[in-house]
Amino acid sequence: MAIILLERTLTCHLAELKGVGMVVRNFCFIGMLVSFTVTGPVTPQAGELLIALQPAREQGTE
């Protein structure tokens, strides 16, 4: 996706940047919202699972 955006900016004229900027901003903002919405509820459970899967440490050993 970054390559597509880079290629588009290299071939873009300055007059086109005003319209493209809003689209890119909205694309990034919506992507951020979707990412946080999907991964937010899962993150605490994933952390607990990773802690549970770690091997138990022996007492006195560091």
C-alpha positions, 0 to 999 in steps of 0.5 A: 500500500505504501508503494502505491501511495509513493508511486502516486505522489511521484506522478501527481501534479501540485494541483492534484495534491489538495484532493489526494491529501484528504483521501489519504488522511481519511484512509489512514484515519479509518484504518487506525480506527478499524485496527484499534477496534479489532485488536483492542478487545483481543490484546488483554487476552493475548497478553494473559495467554502469553504469560500462561505459556511461559515456562515456570521459573524455579525459585532462587534461579535468575 
